[in-house]
Amino acid sequence: MNWIILIIAGLFEVGFTFCLSKAKEAIGNESYLWYGGFGICLIISMGLLMKATQSLPIGTAYAVWTGIGAVGTVLMGILFFKEPANFMRMFFISTLIASIIGLKLSH
């Protein structure tokens, strides 16, 4: 169950980076809504990470959480913000995903 909580925490990490990117693009009061979404996602992500580390080793949990956030943020950038998806970028994202899976399997 704590692995599922950790995955959800990582997804909320992607959520707060998305909100931060949208806030940077927003004009006027709309930016405050995105910053609010950033804060909510941040609090949820950290709370779920804290919950997951009650039974998972902190080193493994933190590495998986940041890995999910990094992979998700890069993929979000490619899909929503027109960032490049070249071979080297995809290669290193793949190695990061393999590392996350390896950490999960080694636990």
All heavy atoms as an XYZ file, in Angstrom:
819
protein
N       0.819     -1.200      0.000
C       0.000      0.000      0.000
C       0.864      1.266      0.000
O       0.524      2.250     -0.648
C      -0.939     -0.029      1.216
C      -1.883      1.117      1.267
S      -3.026      1.063     -0.117
C      -4.001      2.468      0.196
N       1.984      1.248      0.750
C       2.824      2.437      0.813
C       3.514      2.738     -0.508
O       3.851      3.887     -0.777
C       3.831      2.331      1.952
C       3.172      2.605      3.287
O       2.460      3.590      3.428
N       3.368      1.729      4.240
N       3.715      1.722     -1.349
C       4.256      1.986     -2.690
C       3.235      2.756     -3.530
O       3.606      3.653     -4.291
C       4.665      0.690     -3.376
C       5.969      0.171     -2.845
C       6.143     -0.855     -1.973
C       7.276      0.692     -3.130
N       7.481     -1.009     -1.694
C       8.191     -0.078     -2.393
C       7.752      1.722     -3.918
C       9.570      0.155     -2.440
C       9.121      1.958     -3.963
C      10.002      1.179     -3.234
N       1.973      2.431     -3.381
C       0.923      3.160     -4.108
C       0.866      4.600     -3.618
O       0.767      5.533     -4.416
C      -0.440      2.451     -3.952
C      -0.399      1.086     -4.648
C      -1.581      3.308     -4.493
C      -1.562      0.193     -4.360
N       0.950      4.787     -2.300
C       0.975      6.130     -1.729
C       2.173      6.913     -2.267
O       2.053      8.088     -2.627
C       0.998      6.063     -0.189
C      -0.344      5.541      0.328
C       1.339      7.423      0.434
C      -0.360      5.214      1.803
N       3.320      6.256     -2.374
C       4.522      6.900     -2.882
C       4.361      7.300     -4.357
O       4.771      8.394     -4.766
C       5.729      5.980     -2.708
C       7.082      6.557     -3.074
C       7.398      7.792     -2.225
C       8.158      5.499     -2.905
N       3.750      6.454     -5.149
C       3.511      6.770     -6.560
C       2.575      7.968     -6.676
O       2.819      8.892     -7.471
C       2.957      5.541     -7.309
C       4.051      4.486     -7.434
C       2.410      5.928     -8.680
C       3.564      3.128     -7.893
N       1.527      7.991     -5.869
C       0.594      9.133     -5.887
C       1.315     10.409     -5.456
O       1.115     11.476     -6.042
C      -0.641      8.834     -5.016
C      -1.446      7.677     -5.634
C      -1.514     10.081     -4.867
C      -2.522      7.116     -4.730
N       2.195     10.299     -4.461
C       2.984     11.462     -4.027
C       3.841     11.982     -5.179
O       3.949     13.196     -5.381
C       3.864     11.091     -2.835
N       4.434     11.070     -5.942
C       5.235     11.468     -7.098
C       4.399     12.148     -8.162
O       4.848     13.105     -8.801
N       3.178     11.678     -8.353
C       2.291     12.310     -9.327
C       1.898     13.723     -8.893
O       1.782     14.627     -9.722
C       1.056     11.444     -9.570
C       1.329     10.086    -10.225
C       0.059      9.257    -10.302
C       1.958     10.260    -11.602
N       1.716     13.914     -7.594
C       1.441     15.267     -7.100
C       2.672     16.160     -7.233
O       2.541     17.369     -7.388
C       0.918     15.253     -5.663
C      -0.573     15.077     -5.583
C      -1.131     13.841     -5.311
C      -1.423     16.147     -5.803
C      -2.511     13.670     -5.262
C      -2.795     16.005     -5.754
C      -3.342     14.752     -5.488
N       3.859     15.570     -7.206
C       5.064     16.356     -7.477
C       5.033     16.869     -8.917
O       5.360     18.026     -9.188
C       6.329     15.531     -7.237
C       7.586     16.351     -7.459
C       8.865     15.563     -7.278
O       8.827     14.336     -7.112
O       9.922     16.219     -7.341
N       4.626     16.011     -9.838
C       4.460     16.442    -11.221
C       3.400     17.541    -11.291
O       3.555     18.529    -12.026
C       4.084     15.252    -12.138
C       3.798     15.721    -13.553
C       5.184     14.203    -12.130
N       2.345     17.398    -10.510
C       1.289     18.412    -10.468
C       1.800     19.764    -10.025
O       1.451     20.796    -10.607
N       2.671     19.786     -9.001
C       3.132     21.101     -8.562
C       4.112     21.720     -9.540
O       4.150     22.941     -9.689
C       3.578     21.143     -7.100
C       4.881     20.526     -6.684
C       6.098     21.053     -7.070
C       4.867     19.439     -5.818
C       7.286     20.502     -6.626
C       6.050     18.883     -5.362
C       7.278     19.414     -5.773
N       4.873     20.915    -10.261
C       5.738     21.515    -11.287
C       4.912     22.030    -12.462
O       5.237     23.067    -13.046
C       6.810     20.533    -11.787
O       6.191     19.378    -12.335
C       7.754     20.142    -10.671
N       3.829     21.330    -12.802
C       2.935     21.797    -13.865
C       2.310     23.137    -13.481
O       2.296     24.074    -14.273
C       1.845     20.750    -14.134
C       0.888     21.152    -15.212
C       1.228     21.023    -16.549
C      -0.365     21.659    -14.905
C       0.349     21.393    -17.550
C      -1.259     22.039    -15.892
C      -0.899     21.898    -17.228
N       1.805     23.217    -12.253
C       1.193     24.468    -11.784
C       2.207     25.606    -11.775
O       1.877     26.741    -12.131
C       0.604     24.285    -10.387
S      -0.873     23.254    -10.344
N       3.433     25.312    -11.392
C       4.468     26.332    -11.379
C       4.751     26.843    -12.794
O       4.885     28.049    -13.011
C       5.742     25.773    -10.746
C       6.832     26.756    -10.375
C       6.322     27.791     -9.385
C       8.013     26.009     -9.796
N       4.796     25.944    -13.758
C       5.009     26.342    -15.152
C       3.848     27.167    -15.685
O       4.054     28.158    -16.390
C       5.200     25.107    -16.037
O       6.377     24.437    -15.698
N       2.630     26.761    -15.355
C       1.449     27.506    -15.810
C       1.373     28.877    -15.131
O       0.964     29.850    -15.753
C       0.172     26.710    -15.554
C       0.055     25.443    -16.366
C       0.036     25.694    -17.849
C      -1.314     26.132    -18.310
N      -1.413     26.314    -19.751
N       1.761     28.975    -13.870
C       1.744     30.258    -13.164
C       2.715     31.233    -13.818
O       2.438     32.434    -13.907
C       2.093     30.063    -11.694
N       3.836     30.721    -14.287
C       4.832     31.563    -14.948
C       4.276     32.155    -16.244
O       4.594     33.277    -16.606
C       6.077     30.717    -15.234
C       7.234     31.473    -15.834
C       8.465     30.597    -15.963
C       8.192     29.469    -16.937
N       9.360     28.662    -17.249
N       3.406     31.406    -16.917
C       2.809     31.855    -18.177
C       1.555     32.715    -17.974
O       1.162     33.439    -18.874
C       2.402     30.649    -19.033
C       3.542     29.791    -19.496
C       3.057     28.568    -20.246
O       1.834     28.280    -20.242
O       3.904     27.886    -20.837
N       0.924     32.597    -16.821
C      -0.367     33.256    -16.579
C      -0.204     34.758    -16.414
O       0.854     35.265    -16.040
C      -1.030     32.660    -15.350
N      -1.309     35.436    -16.653
C      -1.343     36.891    -16.542
C      -2.363     37.275    -15.468
O      -3.457     36.713    -15.410
C      -1.728     37.529    -17.893
C      -0.694     37.168    -18.958
C      -1.869     39.032    -17.768
C      -1.110     37.516    -20.362
N      -2.000     38.232    -14.623
C      -2.930     38.781    -13.636
C      -3.298     37.788    -12.545
O      -2.464     37.008    -12.073
N      -4.586     37.805    -12.185
C      -5.069     36.973    -11.083
C      -5.007     35.481    -11.380
O      -4.996     34.678    -10.450
C      -6.494     37.367    -10.715
C      -6.554     38.718    -10.036
O      -5.578     39.154     -9.428
N      -7.683     39.390    -10.147
N      -4.979     35.127    -12.650
C      -4.896     33.704    -13.006
C      -3.627     33.065    -12.421
O      -3.644     31.902    -12.016
C      -4.911     33.542    -14.521
C      -4.875     32.100    -14.973
C      -4.799     31.950    -16.484
O      -4.903     32.940    -17.209
O      -4.616     30.795    -16.916
N      -2.557     33.832    -12.343
C      -1.316     33.274    -11.799
C      -1.490     32.863    -10.340
O      -0.917     31.867     -9.899
C      -0.168     34.269    -11.933
O      -0.393     35.411    -11.148
N      -2.302     33.606     -9.587
C      -2.529     33.255     -8.177
C      -3.243     31.909     -8.048
O      -2.981     31.153     -7.103
C      -3.317     34.346     -7.460
C      -2.561     35.639     -7.352
C      -3.053     36.796     -7.937
C      -1.347     35.706     -6.677
C      -2.356     37.992     -7.846
C      -0.643     36.897     -6.579
C      -1.144     38.029     -7.170
O      -0.458     39.205     -7.083
N      -4.142     31.607     -8.979
C      -4.810     30.293     -8.958
C      -3.800     29.174     -9.195
O      -3.844     28.144     -8.528
C      -5.926     30.246     -9.998
C      -7.106     31.178     -9.741
C      -8.060     31.162    -10.933
C      -7.826     30.781     -8.468
N      -2.895     29.398    -10.153
C      -1.872     28.381    -10.416
C      -0.923     28.236     -9.232
O      -0.518     27.125     -8.889
C      -1.110     28.694    -11.702
C      -1.928     28.417    -12.921
C      -2.435     29.335    -13.802
C      -2.368     27.142    -13.394
N      -3.154     28.699    -14.783
C      -3.120     27.348    -14.566
C      -2.198     25.831    -12.947
C      -3.690     26.310    -15.285
C      -2.765     24.794    -13.669
C      -3.507     25.033    -14.813
N      -0.557     29.355     -8.597
C       0.290     29.271     -7.406
C      -0.447     28.563     -6.266
O       0.160     27.819     -5.488
C       0.767     30.652     -6.956
C       1.871     31.215     -7.815
C       1.733     32.460     -8.423
C       3.047     30.509     -8.025
C       2.745     32.981     -9.220
C       4.059     31.014     -8.822
C       3.905     32.254     -9.412
O       4.912     32.763    -10.200
N      -1.755     28.772     -6.174
C      -2.547     28.046     -5.181
C      -2.538     26.554     -5.451
O      -2.384     25.739     -4.532
N      -2.700     26.173     -6.722
C      -2.609     24.762     -7.107
C      -1.244     24.191     -6.794
O      -1.114     23.049     -6.336
N      -0.203     24.995     -7.021
C       1.160     24.589     -6.677
C       1.244     24.262     -5.184
O       1.753     23.207     -4.791
C       2.151     25.704     -7.045
C       3.511     25.537     -6.443
C       4.442     24.694     -7.020
C       3.868     26.226     -5.294
C       5.705     24.535     -6.466
C       5.122     26.081     -4.731
C       6.044     25.225     -5.319
N       0.742     25.175     -4.350
C       0.803     24.965     -2.902
C       0.032     23.736     -2.448
O       0.518     22.961     -1.618
N      -1.155     23.546     -3.005
C      -1.968     22.381     -2.635
C      -1.272     21.085     -3.043
O      -1.178     20.140     -2.248
C      -3.373     22.493     -3.267
C      -4.148     23.633     -2.601
C      -4.136     21.177     -3.171
C      -5.406     24.037     -3.335
N      -0.775     21.039     -4.279
C      -0.075     19.833     -4.747
C       1.182     19.570     -3.927
O       1.493     18.420     -3.611
C       0.280     19.954     -6.223
S      -1.124     19.798     -7.336
N       1.891     20.640     -3.559
C       3.098     20.493     -2.756
C       2.787     19.898     -1.392
O       3.450     18.952     -0.945
C       3.784     21.857     -2.595
C       5.056     21.890     -1.755
C       6.162     21.099     -2.423
C       5.485     23.323     -1.537
N       1.765     20.415     -0.744
C       1.389     19.915      0.583
C       0.950     18.458      0.505
O       1.365     17.631      1.333
C       0.291     20.806      1.203
C       0.873     22.174      1.570
C      -0.352     20.142      2.416
C      -0.162     23.229      1.895
N       0.135     18.118     -0.493
C      -0.325     16.736     -0.637
C       0.849     15.814     -0.932
O       0.980     14.739     -0.330
C      -1.418     16.624     -1.723
C      -2.684     17.354     -1.271
C      -1.717     15.169     -2.054
C      -3.739     17.509     -2.356
N       1.723     16.232     -1.842
C       2.871     15.412     -2.205
C       3.764     15.140     -0.996
O       4.158     13.996     -0.747
C       3.665     16.092     -3.319
O       4.751     15.298     -3.710
N       4.085     16.182     -0.258
C       4.951     16.012      0.918
C       4.270     15.173      2.000
O       4.912     14.343      2.646
C       5.340     17.376      1.498
C       6.237     18.167      0.623
S       7.841     17.366      0.477
C       8.561     18.379     -0.785
N       2.988     15.393      2.192
C       2.261     14.597      3.192
C       2.247     13.123      2.846
O       2.462     12.267      3.715
N       2.014     12.819      1.574
C       2.017     11.420      1.148
C       3.417     10.819      1.223
O       3.583      9.646      1.580
C       1.443     11.288     -0.263
C      -0.049     11.592     -0.402
C      -0.461     11.616     -1.870
C      -0.885     10.588      0.371
N       4.429     11.613      0.888
C       5.815     11.132      1.028
C       6.116     10.810      2.485
O       6.704      9.765      2.786
C       6.793     12.172      0.490
C       8.278     11.838      0.635
C       8.639     10.574     -0.133
C       9.129     13.014      0.173
N       5.703     11.682      3.392
C       5.911     11.421      4.820
C       5.208     10.139      5.247
O       5.772      9.339      6.002
C       5.414     12.604      5.659
C       6.300     13.807      5.562
S       5.734     15.337      6.382
C       4.468     14.852      7.487
N       3.990      9.930      4.768
C       3.236      8.719      5.103
C       3.954      7.473      4.570
O       4.085      6.476      5.281
C       1.824      8.824      4.519
C       0.975      7.604      4.672
C       0.586      7.367      6.106
C      -0.334      6.164      6.192
N      -0.249      5.497      7.460
N       4.435      7.547      3.333
C       5.101      6.389      2.729
C       6.388      6.035      3.456
O       6.736      4.851      3.582
C       5.374      6.647      1.248
N       7.099      7.047      3.965
C       8.379      6.769      4.633
C       8.213      6.194      6.037
O       9.202      5.850      6.664
C       9.258      8.030      4.699
O       8.571      9.058      5.400
C       9.650      8.483      3.307
N       6.980      6.057      6.490
C       6.770      5.409      7.782
C       7.111      3.927      7.719
O       7.456      3.328      8.725
C       5.335      5.615      8.256
C       5.054      7.045      8.664
C       3.606      7.266      9.054
O       2.740      6.428      8.823
N       3.326      8.426      9.638
N       7.010      3.331      6.511
C       7.342      1.910      6.409
C       8.366      1.608      5.321
O       8.869      0.498      5.259
C       6.074      1.089      6.157
O       5.531      1.411      4.889
N       8.678      2.575      4.472
C       9.691      2.377      3.436
C      10.974      3.093      3.844
O      10.911      4.124      4.510
C       9.201      2.944      2.094
C       7.948      2.322      1.494
C       7.523      3.091      0.249
C       8.179      0.861      1.167
N      12.121      2.550      3.444
C      13.380      3.244      3.759
C      13.400      4.632      3.109
O      13.017      4.789      1.948
C      14.453      2.354      3.133
C      13.793      1.046      2.851
C      12.336      1.308      2.712
N      13.850      5.637      3.849
C      13.807      7.013      3.377
C      14.613      7.201      2.097
O      14.185      7.906      1.180
C      14.257      8.012      4.479
C      14.053      9.464      4.041
C      15.708      7.802      4.851
C      12.646      9.900      3.979
N      15.767      6.568      1.994
C      16.597      6.707      0.802
C      15.908      6.183     -0.440
O      15.912      6.826     -1.494
N      15.296      5.026     -0.322
C      14.579      4.434     -1.453
C      13.346      5.260     -1.790
O      13.099      5.575     -2.955
C      14.164      2.988     -1.126
O      15.343      2.222     -0.841
C      13.415      2.347     -2.275
N      12.570      5.619     -0.766
C      11.341      6.379     -1.001
C      11.631      7.723     -1.648
O      10.967      8.117     -2.612
C      10.585      6.570      0.314
N      12.644      8.417     -1.156
C      12.955      9.735     -1.707
C      13.448      9.616     -3.146
O      13.059     10.409     -4.008
C      13.995     10.444     -0.835
C      14.278     11.849     -1.315
C      13.365     12.869     -1.105
C      15.448     12.138     -2.006
C      13.609     14.150     -1.561
C      15.704     13.414     -2.466
C      14.776     14.410     -2.244
O      15.016     15.679     -2.706
N      14.287      8.621     -3.421
C      14.795      8.435     -4.783
C      13.663      8.109     -5.754
O      13.613      8.636     -6.864
C      15.849      7.341     -4.799
N      12.744      7.257     -5.344
C      11.609      6.912     -6.204
C      10.701      8.127     -6.394
O      10.265      8.416     -7.509
C      10.831      5.707     -5.621
C       9.524      5.488     -6.354
C      11.698      4.449     -5.686
N      10.436      8.857     -5.324
C       9.581     10.056     -5.397
C      10.168     11.086     -6.355
O       9.467     11.603     -7.222
C       9.428     10.631     -3.987
C       8.638     11.879     -3.871
C       7.279     12.012     -3.939
C       9.146     13.193     -3.629
N       6.917     13.327     -3.748
C       8.042     14.066     -3.565
C      10.423     13.708     -3.459
C       8.190     15.435     -3.330
C      10.571     15.068     -3.228
C       9.455     15.910     -3.168
N      11.458     11.383     -6.216
C      12.072     12.363     -7.104
C      12.170     11.831     -8.531
O      12.036     12.594     -9.484
C      13.465     12.803     -6.626
O      14.305     11.653     -6.505
C      13.392     13.535     -5.315
N      12.382     10.526     -8.674
C      12.434      9.929    -10.008
C      11.105     10.037    -10.737
O      11.057     10.401    -11.912
N      10.026      9.731    -10.027
C       8.688      9.874    -10.619
C       8.451     11.331    -10.999
O       7.951     11.631    -12.090
C       7.595      9.373     -9.647
C       7.686      7.863     -9.471
C       6.203      9.773    -10.142
C       6.844      7.320     -8.333
N       8.832     12.232    -10.115
C       8.664     13.651    -10.406
C       9.496     14.104    -11.599
O       9.018     14.846    -12.455
N      10.730     13.623    -11.682
C      11.608     14.017    -12.788
C      11.096     13.473    -14.121
O      10.988     14.212    -15.103
C      13.030     13.525    -12.527
N      10.769     12.199    -14.152
C      10.259     11.594    -15.388
C       8.940     12.249    -15.784
O       8.741     12.633    -16.941
C      10.085     10.062    -15.226
C       9.318      9.473    -16.398
C      11.434      9.389    -15.087
N       8.048     12.395    -14.838
C       6.752     12.997    -15.126
C       6.870     14.429    -15.604
O       6.162     14.854    -16.521
N       7.786     15.191    -15.004
C       7.954     16.583    -15.387
C       8.544     16.700    -16.791
O       8.112     17.541    -17.584
C       8.833     17.322    -14.353
O       8.177     17.239    -13.073
C       9.031     18.772    -14.727
N       9.506     15.859    -17.121
C      10.070     15.880    -18.478
C       9.003     15.501    -19.499
O       8.847     16.158    -20.531
C      11.296     14.950    -18.583
C      11.713     14.772    -20.039
C      12.451     15.501    -17.769
N       8.245     14.441    -19.208
C       7.193     14.025    -20.140
C       6.116     15.109    -20.272
O       5.620     15.365    -21.372
C       6.579     12.697    -19.698
C       7.522     11.495    -19.772
C       6.835     10.242    -19.213
C       8.016     11.266    -21.186
N       5.772     15.749    -19.166
C       4.804     16.838    -19.200
C       5.333     17.996    -20.048
O       4.594     18.598    -20.829
C       4.503     17.311    -17.784
C       3.526     18.446    -17.710
S       3.549     19.211    -16.095
C       5.239     19.703    -15.953
N       6.611     18.304    -19.901
C       7.214     19.362    -20.706
C       7.153     19.054    -22.193
O       6.878     19.935    -23.009
N       7.386     17.801    -22.542
C       7.318     17.391    -23.946
C       5.889     17.473    -24.461
O       5.641     17.994    -25.552
C       7.894     15.970    -24.116
C       9.406     15.986    -23.870
C       7.566     15.395    -25.487
C      10.021     14.603    -23.708
N       4.940     16.992    -23.675
C       3.545     16.929    -24.119
C       2.827     18.276    -24.105
O       2.032     18.565    -24.996
C       2.767     15.929    -23.264
C       3.204     14.472    -23.374
C       2.470     13.619    -22.349
C       2.961     13.947    -24.778
N       3.105     19.102    -23.094
C       2.321     20.326    -22.918
C       3.075     21.616    -23.218
O       2.459     22.644    -23.485
C       1.767     20.410    -21.493
C       0.805     19.314    -21.167
C       1.179     18.264    -20.334
C      -0.473     19.313    -21.701
C       0.296     17.252    -20.034
C      -1.363     18.300    -21.411
C      -0.977     17.259    -20.574
N       4.403     21.582    -23.129
C       5.166     22.817    -23.268
C       6.129     22.796    -24.450
O       7.043     23.613    -24.515
C       5.908     23.130    -21.954
C       4.974     23.341    -20.802
C       4.842     22.380    -19.805
C       4.208     24.485    -20.713
C       3.975     22.570    -18.744
C       3.343     24.687    -19.655
C       3.216     23.724    -18.667
N       5.931     21.844    -25.360
C       6.701     21.791    -26.609
C       8.209     21.700    -26.393
O       8.997     22.239    -27.167
C       6.380     23.002    -27.491
C       4.914     23.266    -27.721
C       4.332     22.297    -28.717
C       2.941     22.735    -29.143
N       1.875     22.022    -28.538
N       8.639     21.017    -25.335
C      10.061     20.806    -25.126
C      10.538     19.684    -26.045
O       9.754     18.828    -26.446
C      10.340     20.467    -23.654
C      10.058     21.633    -22.727
C      10.302     21.312    -21.263
O      10.727     20.183    -20.949
O      10.067     22.205    -20.440
N      11.821     19.656    -26.390
C      12.305     18.658    -27.345
C      12.260     17.232    -26.796
O      12.405     17.015    -25.593
C      13.751     19.084    -27.615
C      14.137     19.924    -26.445
C      12.870     20.565    -25.954
N      12.054     16.291    -27.698
C      12.036     14.862    -27.341
C      13.082     14.143    -28.190
O      12.774     13.216    -28.909
C      10.651     14.277    -27.566
N      14.333     14.560    -28.070
C      15.385     13.953    -28.874
C      15.846     12.619    -28.283
O      15.450     12.241    -27.180
C      16.552     14.925    -29.063
C      17.155     15.366    -27.746
O      17.260     14.599    -26.801
N      17.546     16.628    -27.685
N      16.698     11.935    -29.025
C      17.128     10.594    -28.624
C      17.806     10.593    -27.252
O      17.488      9.754    -26.408
C      18.082      9.995    -29.667
C      18.700      8.708    -29.205
C      17.970      7.531    -29.240
C      19.987      8.685    -28.694
C      18.519      6.340    -28.779
C      20.546      7.509    -28.240
C      19.813      6.325    -28.281
N      18.748     11.494    -27.035
C      19.491     11.489    -25.771
C      18.565     11.736    -24.583
O      18.712     11.093    -23.540
C      20.609     12.542    -25.798
C      21.735     12.206    -26.754
S      22.507     10.604    -26.398
C      23.423     10.989    -24.934
N      17.647     12.629    -24.735
C      16.701     12.913    -23.658
C      15.864     11.677    -23.333
O      15.678     11.315    -22.169
C      15.803     14.060    -24.089
C      15.251     14.822    -22.954
C      14.728     16.149    -23.415
N      14.331     16.836    -22.215
C      13.461     17.792    -22.164
N      12.923     18.242    -23.260
N      13.133     18.326    -21.031
N      15.353     11.016    -24.350
C      14.545      9.814    -24.147
C      15.390      8.669    -23.589
O      14.926      7.898    -22.742
C      13.880      9.380    -25.458
C      12.837     10.352    -25.974
S      11.407     10.493    -24.867
C      11.746     11.980    -23.996
N      16.636      8.578    -24.030
C      17.536      7.538    -23.515
C      17.733      7.697    -22.010
O      17.602      6.737    -21.248
C      18.885      7.591    -24.242
C      19.915      6.683    -23.636
C      19.862      5.318    -23.851
C      20.927      7.200    -22.831
C      20.801      4.467    -23.279
C      21.871      6.364    -22.253
C      21.811      4.994    -22.480
N      18.035      8.919    -21.573
C      18.293      9.121    -20.149
C      17.024      9.038    -19.307
O      17.072      8.599    -18.156
C      19.065     10.423    -19.919
C      20.496     10.313    -20.345
C      20.973     11.048    -21.409
C      21.357      9.432    -19.713
C      22.292     10.925    -21.827
C      22.671      9.296    -20.118
C      23.144     10.043    -21.180
N      15.897      9.404    -19.852
C      14.629      9.199    -19.142
C      14.387      7.702    -18.965
O      13.947      7.248    -17.906
C      13.458      9.879    -19.893
C      13.542     11.389    -19.725
C      12.099      9.374    -19.421
C      13.420     11.877    -18.299
N      14.698      6.925    -19.994
C      14.546      5.463    -19.913
C      15.451      4.875    -18.839
O      15.033      3.979    -18.095
C      14.856      4.818    -21.262
O      13.973      5.277    -22.237
N      16.677      5.373    -18.748
C      17.569      4.855    -17.704
C      17.071      5.240    -16.316
O      17.218      4.473    -15.365
C      19.018      5.336    -17.901
O      19.075      6.754    -17.840
C      19.597      4.839    -19.210
N      16.464      6.414    -16.206
C      15.893      6.827    -14.924
C      14.720      5.932    -14.539
O      14.610      5.501    -13.382
C      15.463      8.291    -14.984
C      14.967      8.939    -13.700
C      15.969      8.775    -12.570
C      14.691     10.408    -13.939
N      13.870      5.616    -15.497
C      12.746      4.707    -15.236
C      13.270      3.333    -14.821
O      12.774      2.734    -13.863
C      11.820      4.607    -16.467
C      11.106      5.944    -16.686
C      10.813      3.477    -16.312
C      10.387      6.055    -18.020
N      14.296      2.835    -15.509
C      14.884      1.538    -15.151
C      15.460      1.576    -13.739
O      15.327      0.602    -12.981
C      15.964      1.158    -16.164
N      16.061      2.701    -13.357
C      16.603      2.831    -12.003
C      15.505      2.825    -10.945
O      15.661      2.222     -9.885
C      17.413      4.130    -11.894
O      18.508      4.095    -12.763
N      14.391      3.502    -11.232
C      13.256      3.509    -10.297
C      12.728      2.095    -10.118
O      12.482      1.645     -8.993
C      12.145      4.455    -10.801
C      12.619      5.902    -10.759
C      10.872      4.292     -9.967
C      11.714      6.869    -11.505
N      12.566      1.371    -11.218
C      12.092     -0.015    -11.143
C      13.085     -0.869    -10.361
O      12.696     -1.680     -9.515
C      11.838     -0.572    -12.562
C      10.659      0.153    -13.198
C      11.591     -2.080    -12.508
C      10.477     -0.126    -14.671
N      14.389     -0.656    -10.607
C      15.417     -1.408     -9.869
C      15.352     -1.153     -8.387
O      15.495     -2.077     -7.580
N      15.138      0.092     -7.978
C      15.019      0.389     -6.555
C      13.804     -0.285     -5.945
O      13.865     -0.802     -4.828
C      14.931      1.908     -6.333
C      16.230      2.663     -6.433
C      15.964      4.165     -6.417
C      17.164      2.279     -5.292
N      12.714     -0.310     -6.690
C      11.497     -0.971     -6.187
C      11.730     -2.468     -6.033
O      11.363     -3.069     -5.016
C      10.338     -0.687     -7.162
C       9.118     -1.584     -7.033
C       8.413     -1.476     -5.714
C       7.093     -2.193     -5.721
N       7.073     -3.454     -5.021
N      12.377     -3.084     -7.020
C      12.609     -4.521     -6.973
C      13.633     -4.929     -5.917
O      13.580     -6.035     -5.391
C      13.036     -5.030     -8.349
C      12.001     -4.913     -9.467
C      12.608     -5.354    -10.799
C      10.761     -5.729     -9.139
N      14.554     -4.033     -5.593
C      15.591     -4.373     -4.621
C      15.116     -4.206     -3.175
O      15.823     -4.570     -2.255
C      16.818     -3.512     -4.856
O      16.559     -2.159     -4.524
N      13.935     -3.657     -2.985
C      13.430     -3.443     -1.631
C      12.854     -4.706     -1.060
O      12.198     -5.488     -1.550
C      12.393     -2.318     -1.612
C      11.732     -2.142     -0.281
N      12.439     -1.657      0.786
C      10.491     -2.392      0.160
C      11.625     -1.610      1.834
N      10.441     -2.052      1.464
